[in-house]
Amino acid sequence: QVQLVESGGGLVQPGGSLRLSCAASGSMFSSYAMGWYRQAPGKQRELVARIIDSRTDYVDSVKGRFTISRANAKNTVYLQMNSLKPEDTGVYYCSAGRSYYYPNDYWGQGTQVTVSS
């Protein structure tokens, strides 16, 4: 069992930056693929970024702006978000899973990110 707790969301102006953190409890953290999903109002939840070991992948809309990283010694995964746009607004969820392509066996509670002037 893995429990995930996100932090770092908030209100930011377009062009600004935020860093989301996700603290995981439980053992074997380093063996899990980790992901960040987001859900915008009225839209389906989408996988924004994922990481396992040193391999990372991003949805096209955030490439070059977002960076996912992990600190296995701290059981924590991060999402650095730069050059934020209004369309990045949504609830961001941290996830963990055995599958790199669908890292969603476990979910956090979500953190709101709002990009607005």
ChimeraX attribute file (.defattr): number of C-alpha atoms within 10 A of each C-alpha:
attribute: neighborCount
match mode: 1-to-1
recipient: residues
	/A:1	8
	/A:2	17
	/A:3	15
	/A:4	22
	/A:5	18
	/A:6	23
	/A:7	18
	/A:8	14
	/A:9	18
	/A:10	14
	/A:11	14
	/A:12	18
	/A:13	14
	/A:14	17
	/A:15	14
	/A:16	14
	/A:17	16
	/A:18	18
	/A:19	16
	/A:20	21
	/A:21	22
	/A:22	26
	/A:23	17
	/A:24	21
	/A:25	15
	/A:26	10
	/A:27	11
	/A:28	11
	/A:29	19
	/A:30	15
	/A:31	13
	/A:32	20
	/A:33	23
	/A:34	33
	/A:35	31
	/A:36	27
	/A:37	20
	/A:38	23
	/A:39	19
	/A:40	17
	/A:41	10
	/A:42	7
	/A:43	9
	/A:44	9
	/A:45	15
	/A:46	14
	/A:47	22
	/A:48	22
	/A:49	23
	/A:50	27
	/A:51	22
	/A:52	19
	/A:53	13
	/A:54	7
	/A:55	11
	/A:56	16
	/A:57	17
	/A:58	19
	/A:59	12
	/A:60	9
	/A:61	11
	/A:62	17
	/A:63	12
	/A:64	11
	/A:65	13
	/A:66	20
	/A:67	18
	/A:68	23
	/A:69	21
	/A:70	19
	/A:71	12
	/A:72	14
	/A:73	8
	/A:74	11
	/A:75	17
	/A:76	20
	/A:77	25
	/A:78	22
	/A:79	23
	/A:80	14
	/A:81	20
	/A:82	17
	/A:83	15
	/A:84	22
	/A:85	18
	/A:86	15
	/A:87	12
	/A:88	20
	/A:89	20
	/A:90	22
	/A:91	18
	/A:92	27
	/A:93	27
	/A:94	32
	/A:95	30
	/A:96	27
	/A:97	19
	/A:98	15
	/A:99	13
	/A:100	18
	/A:101	14
	/A:102	15
	/A:103	23
	/A:104	20
	/A:105	15
	/A:106	15
	/A:107	20
	/A:108	19
	/A:109	14
	/A:110	22
	/A:111	21
	/A:112	19
	/A:113	22
	/A:114	21
	/A:115	20
	/A:116	16
	/A:117	9
